[in-house]
Amino acid sequence: MRATTGSPRARALSAALRDARVSRDVGLRELARRVGISHTLVSQWEQGHRLPKTEDVAAVLTGLGVNAEERERIVELARHAGDSDWLTVGHLGASQRLAGVMECERTAVRITEWLPWMIPGLLQTSDYAREIIGPDESRLTLRLARRDVLTRREPVEFHAVIGEPGLRETVGSPGVMAHQLKTLQDSPSNVTVQVVPIGRGWHPGIVGPFILYEFPDSPPIVHIEPYRSSAFVYNERDVSDYQSAADMLRKEVAMSPDDSARLIADVITEWETTE
């Protein structure tokens, strides 16, 4: 077993193997029988506790009868599962990125997201998300389903740091914005919302948005998403810099949660009076 089960690609790989099996309604024992290995080992691969070799992954995919495109996507993850940082681009990269993001969301105990100009995806209402995603209902359904990590039996602790432009920029209509901000007000107790007001001057967040995932038994991962590309950062020194930036945003740059709540209430009133 390689000591890289917590890397971004390794997490995406475990999720891809699990989804490939579950989507075909194949049980763990049945898959193990087809491939000729222990069902316990398959479970460890799917849960990210052990990292399979590339040839093991190929055997599993053959046992599941996946198509050529899906096979290449998952085998490519396996080939580079031990790599530290990860840049994805294009259509294939988008599907791999989403697998990585969702596995990070599923396994994290704490998520800190800094987003200067929008509402974070895990806090978006359906109307707000639809304006961003467009008419693709399957993508919208998936986006909304991801919010379950905030309300499950052991929910993730989510710290959202939002730039004031994210409260004021029109997405959809004033009604959509008012409803979105009211939903922020009603966030569960495991969600903390802080706002960075306009005019704060230079701070690390000006460089761009990022998401910091922290896990109970492995090092943190940072996710950065420029337009039509994505990067996962796992290098210890780089991640440490992002952790420092997140701390500075929360403790020195952003308004307190209470002051942020008051500003959000004021902006809601402004949106309601413009309808």
C-alpha positions as CSV (number, residue, x, y, z in Angstrom):
1,M,0.0,0.0,0.0
2,R,1.4,3.4,-0.9
3,A,1.1,6.1,1.7
4,T,-0.8,8.5,-0.6
5,T,-4.5,7.5,0.0
6,G,-5.3,11.1,1.0
7,S,-4.1,12.8,-2.2
8,P,-6.7,14.5,-4.4
9,R,-6.5,12.0,-7.2
10,A,-6.6,9.1,-4.7
11,R,-9.8,10.4,-3.2
12,A,-11.3,10.9,-6.7
13,L,-10.3,7.3,-7.6
14,S,-12.0,5.8,-4.6
15,A,-15.2,7.7,-5.4
16,A,-15.0,6.7,-9.1
17,L,-14.6,3.0,-8.2
18,R,-17.5,3.1,-5.8
19,D,-19.8,4.9,-8.2
20,A,-18.9,2.6,-11.0
21,R,-20.0,-0.4,-9.0
22,V,-23.0,1.1,-7.3
23,S,-24.4,2.5,-10.6
24,R,-24.4,-1.0,-12.1
25,D,-26.1,-2.5,-9.0
26,V,-23.2,-4.9,-8.3
27,G,-22.5,-5.9,-4.7
28,L,-19.1,-5.9,-3.2
29,R,-19.0,-9.7,-2.9
30,E,-20.2,-10.2,-6.4
31,L,-17.5,-7.9,-7.8
32,A,-14.9,-9.6,-5.7
33,R,-16.0,-13.0,-7.1
34,R,-15.8,-11.7,-10.6
35,V,-12.3,-10.3,-10.2
36,G,-11.0,-13.0,-7.9
37,I,-10.0,-10.9,-4.9
38,S,-11.2,-10.3,-1.3
39,H,-14.4,-8.2,-0.9
40,T,-12.7,-6.6,2.1
41,L,-9.9,-5.3,-0.2
42,V,-12.5,-3.9,-2.7
43,S,-14.2,-2.1,0.2
44,Q,-10.9,-0.6,1.4
45,W,-10.2,0.7,-2.1
46,E,-13.6,2.3,-2.4
47,Q,-13.4,3.9,1.1
48,G,-9.9,5.3,0.3
49,H,-8.2,3.2,3.1
50,R,-5.9,1.5,0.6
51,L,-4.7,2.5,-2.8
52,P,-5.0,0.0,-5.6
53,K,-2.4,-0.6,-8.3
54,T,-3.3,0.4,-11.8
55,E,-3.7,-3.2,-12.9
56,D,-6.1,-3.8,-10.0
57,V,-8.2,-0.9,-11.1
58,A,-8.2,-2.2,-14.7
59,A,-9.3,-5.7,-13.4
60,V,-12.2,-4.2,-11.4
61,L,-13.4,-2.1,-14.4
62,T,-13.3,-5.2,-16.6
63,G,-15.3,-7.0,-14.0
64,L,-17.9,-4.2,-14.1
65,G,-18.0,-4.0,-17.9
66,V,-17.5,-0.2,-18.0
67,N,-17.3,1.5,-21.4
68,A,-14.0,2.6,-23.0
69,E,-14.4,6.3,-22.1
70,E,-15.2,5.7,-18.4
71,R,-12.4,3.1,-18.2
72,E,-9.8,5.5,-19.5
73,R,-11.0,8.2,-17.1
74,I,-10.7,6.0,-14.0
75,V,-7.4,4.3,-15.1
76,E,-5.9,7.7,-15.7
77,L,-6.8,8.6,-12.1
78,A,-5.1,5.3,-10.9
79,R,-1.9,6.0,-12.9
80,H,-1.4,9.3,-11.1
81,A,-3.0,8.6,-7.8
82,G,0.3,9.0,-6.0
83,D,0.9,12.5,-7.3
84,S,0.6,15.5,-5.0
85,D,-0.9,18.5,-6.8
86,W,-3.4,18.0,-9.6
87,L,-4.5,20.3,-12.5
88,T,-7.5,19.4,-14.5
89,V,-8.7,21.0,-17.8
90,G,-11.3,20.3,-20.5
91,H,-14.3,18.0,-20.4
92,L,-12.6,14.9,-19.1
93,G,-10.9,17.0,-16.4
94,A,-14.3,18.5,-15.4
95,S,-15.7,15.1,-14.5
96,Q,-12.6,14.1,-12.6
97,R,-12.6,17.4,-10.8
98,L,-16.2,16.9,-9.7
99,A,-15.4,13.4,-8.4
100,G,-12.5,14.9,-6.4
101,V,-14.6,17.7,-5.0
102,M,-17.5,15.5,-4.0
103,E,-15.2,13.0,-2.3
104,C,-13.5,15.9,-0.4
105,E,-16.9,17.2,0.7
106,R,-18.0,13.7,1.8
107,T,-15.0,13.0,3.9
108,A,-14.0,16.4,5.3
109,V,-14.8,17.4,8.9
110,R,-14.2,21.1,8.1
111,I,-14.5,23.1,4.9
112,T,-13.5,26.8,4.6
113,E,-14.5,28.5,1.4
114,W,-13.5,32.0,0.3
115,L,-15.5,33.4,-2.6
116,P,-15.3,37.1,-3.4
117,W,-18.1,37.5,-5.8
118,M,-20.7,34.7,-5.4
119,I,-22.5,32.6,-2.9
120,P,-20.7,29.3,-2.3
121,G,-22.3,26.3,-4.1
122,L,-23.1,24.4,-0.8
123,L,-25.2,27.4,0.3
124,Q,-27.0,28.2,-3.0
125,T,-30.7,27.9,-3.4
126,S,-32.2,26.1,-6.4
127,D,-33.2,29.3,-8.1
128,Y,-29.8,30.9,-7.6
129,A,-28.0,27.8,-8.8
130,R,-30.2,27.4,-11.8
131,E,-29.2,30.9,-13.0
132,I,-25.6,29.8,-12.9
133,I,-25.9,26.3,-14.2
134,G,-28.6,26.9,-16.8
135,P,-31.2,24.4,-18.1
136,D,-29.2,21.3,-17.3
137,E,-31.5,19.7,-14.7
138,S,-29.2,16.8,-14.0
139,R,-26.3,19.1,-13.1
140,L,-28.7,21.2,-10.9
141,T,-30.0,18.1,-9.1
142,L,-26.4,17.0,-8.4
143,R,-25.4,20.5,-7.2
144,L,-28.4,20.6,-4.8
145,A,-27.7,17.0,-3.6
146,R,-24.2,18.0,-2.5
147,R,-25.8,20.2,0.2
148,D,-26.6,17.1,2.1
149,V,-23.1,17.2,3.7
150,L,-24.4,20.2,5.7
151,T,-27.5,18.4,7.1
152,R,-26.5,14.7,7.4
153,R,-26.3,13.0,10.8
154,E,-22.7,14.0,11.3
155,P,-22.5,17.2,9.2
156,V,-19.4,18.9,8.0
157,E,-18.4,22.2,9.7
158,F,-18.7,24.8,6.9
159,H,-17.1,28.2,7.2
160,A,-18.2,30.5,4.3
161,V,-16.3,33.7,3.8
162,I,-18.1,35.8,1.2
163,G,-17.1,39.1,-0.4
164,E,-19.7,41.8,-0.2
165,P,-20.1,41.9,-4.0
166,G,-21.4,38.4,-3.7
167,L,-24.4,39.8,-1.8
168,R,-25.0,42.7,-4.1
169,E,-24.3,41.3,-7.6
170,T,-27.6,40.4,-9.3
171,V,-27.9,36.7,-10.1
172,G,-31.3,36.2,-11.7
173,S,-33.5,38.9,-10.2
174,P,-33.9,40.9,-7.0
175,G,-36.4,38.2,-5.8
176,V,-33.9,35.4,-6.3
177,M,-31.2,37.4,-4.5
178,A,-33.5,38.3,-1.5
179,H,-34.5,34.6,-1.1
180,Q,-30.9,33.5,-1.4
181,L,-29.7,35.9,1.3
182,K,-32.6,34.9,3.6
183,T,-31.5,31.3,3.1
184,L,-28.0,32.3,4.3
185,Q,-29.6,33.7,7.4
186,D,-31.3,30.4,8.1
187,S,-28.1,28.3,7.7
188,P,-27.8,25.4,10.2
189,S,-25.6,25.8,13.3
190,N,-22.6,24.0,11.7
191,V,-22.4,26.8,9.1
192,T,-20.7,30.1,9.8
193,V,-21.0,33.0,7.4
194,Q,-18.7,35.9,7.4
195,V,-18.6,38.8,4.9
196,V,-15.6,40.7,3.7
197,P,-16.9,44.3,3.1
198,I,-15.9,46.3,0.1
199,G,-12.9,48.7,0.9
200,R,-10.9,46.4,3.2
201,G,-7.7,47.0,1.2
202,W,-5.2,44.4,0.3
203,H,-5.5,40.9,1.8
204,P,-4.6,37.4,0.7
205,G,-8.1,36.7,-0.6
206,I,-7.7,39.4,-3.3
207,V,-5.6,36.9,-5.3
208,G,-8.6,34.7,-5.8
209,P,-11.1,32.2,-4.3
210,F,-10.2,28.9,-2.8
211,I,-11.6,26.0,-0.7
212,L,-9.7,24.4,2.2
213,Y,-10.8,20.8,3.1
214,E,-9.7,19.4,6.4
215,F,-9.9,15.7,7.3
216,P,-9.8,13.7,10.5
217,D,-7.0,11.4,9.5
218,S,-5.1,12.9,6.6
219,P,-3.5,16.2,5.6
220,P,-5.7,19.1,4.2
221,I,-6.4,19.7,0.5
222,V,-6.9,23.1,-1.2
223,H,-9.1,23.4,-4.3
224,I,-8.8,26.3,-6.7
225,E,-11.1,26.7,-9.7
226,P,-10.2,29.3,-12.4
227,Y,-12.4,29.5,-15.5
228,R,-12.6,26.0,-17.3
229,S,-9.8,24.5,-15.2
230,S,-9.2,23.3,-11.7
231,A,-6.3,22.6,-9.3
232,F,-6.0,20.6,-6.2
233,V,-3.1,21.5,-3.9
234,Y,-1.7,18.9,-1.6
235,N,1.9,20.0,-1.1
236,E,2.4,20.6,2.6
237,R,4.1,24.0,2.3
238,D,1.6,25.4,-0.2
239,V,-1.4,24.2,1.9
240,S,0.1,25.8,5.0
241,D,0.1,29.1,3.2
242,Y,-3.6,28.7,2.3
243,Q,-4.4,27.8,5.9
244,S,-2.7,31.0,7.0
245,A,-4.7,33.0,4.4
246,A,-7.9,31.4,5.6
247,D,-7.1,32.3,9.2
248,M,-6.4,35.9,8.3
249,L,-9.6,36.2,6.3
250,R,-11.7,34.9,9.2
251,K,-9.9,36.6,12.1
252,E,-8.6,39.9,10.6
253,V,-10.3,40.7,7.3
254,A,-14.0,39.6,7.5
255,M,-16.7,41.0,9.7
256,S,-17.7,38.9,12.7
257,P,-20.6,36.5,12.1
258,D,-23.0,38.8,14.0
259,D,-21.9,41.9,12.0
260,S,-22.1,39.9,8.8
261,A,-25.7,38.9,9.7
262,R,-26.7,42.5,10.1
263,L,-25.1,43.5,6.8
264,I,-26.9,40.6,5.1
265,A,-30.2,41.7,6.6
266,D,-29.6,45.3,5.3
267,V,-28.9,44.0,1.8
268,I,-32.0,41.8,1.9
269,T,-34.0,45.0,2.6
270,E,-32.3,46.7,-0.4
271,W,-33.2,43.8,-2.7
272,E,-36.8,43.7,-1.5
273,T,-37.2,47.4,-2.2
274,T,-35.9,47.1,-5.8
275,E,-38.4,44.4,-6.8
